[in-house]
């Protein structure tokens, strides 16, 4: 991560119009504790979860630029893409089956209509 996490948190909190005191109240910390958070280059994950929730911002995303998180995330993305591709393939297969069934139903309706017409002609 190029920028300190504390500075990123400060930018987000400030962009939301929160003073240090207001932000501290949201995360149950004092104004001085918030000032210390803003100076940090590292942060406890539990505190980061609270801050992320209160500011409605994904601060973990900044860590995905660095290893090993980048590799972990890339693997997860690849895994999800494969699952999505599999589901898309299955969906396409099901769509083709539905089309074929619709064609069969149409032909059956035509055949029934022809048979009914023949029956009424015979009467």
C-alpha positions, 0 to 999 in steps of 0.5 A, spaced: 500 500 500 502 506 497 499 511 502 498 510 509 491 506 512 490 512 517 491 517 511 486 514 507 481 513 513 482 520 514 480 522 507 474 518 507 471 520 514 473 528 512 469 527 505 463 524 509 463 531 513 465 528 520 470 531 525 475 527 529 470 527 535 464 525 530 468 520 527 470 518 534 463 517 537 461 513 531 467 508 532 467 509 540 474 512 540 476 519 543 478 525 539 485 523 540 485 516 539 482 518 532 488 523 531 492 517 532 488 512 527 490 518 522 497 517 523 497 509 523 501 506 517 498 499 520 491 497 523 488 492 527 483 488 523 478 488 528 478 496 528 478 496 521 472 492 520 468 497 525 471 503 521 469 500 515 462 499 517 461 506 520 464 509 514 461 504 509 467 504 505 471 497 504 478 499 507 481 492 505 480 493 498 487 497 499 490 491 501 489 487 495 494 491 491 499 488 495 502 481 496 499 476 499 492 479 498 493 480 491 494 473 489 489 470 494 484 475 491 486 473 484 485 466 485 478 467 488 476 472 482 478 466 478 474 461 482 468 465 481 469 467 474 469 459 473 463 458 477 459 464 473 462 461 466 459 454 468 452 457 470 452 461 464 453 454 460 448 451 464 443 456 463 444 456 455 443 449 455 436 450 459 434 455 454 435 451 448 431 445 451 426 450 453 426 453 446 425 445 443 420 444 448 416 450 445 417 448 438 414 441 440 408 444 444 407 448 438 407 442 433 403 438 438 398 444 438 397 445 430 396 437 430 391 437 435 388 443 431 388 439 425 385 433 428 379 437 431 378 440 424 378 433 421 373 431 427 368 437 426 368 435 418 366 428 419 360 430 423 
